[in-house]
Amino acid sequence: MSILQFLIAVDVTVVNVALPSIGNDLGVDARGLTW
């Protein structure tokens, strides 16, 4: 169970770090990225 929790935390961290780059590539502002 703790391994699963760790993987979820890593996944969320990676997505949050990549959001600005994803937004630039797709032409979406910060408000659109929350979706």
PyMOL commands that set and color helices and strands:
alter all, ss='L'
color gray80, all
select helices_A, chain A and resi 2-26+30-33
alter helices_A, ss='H'
color red, helices_A
deselect
rebuild
show_as cartoon
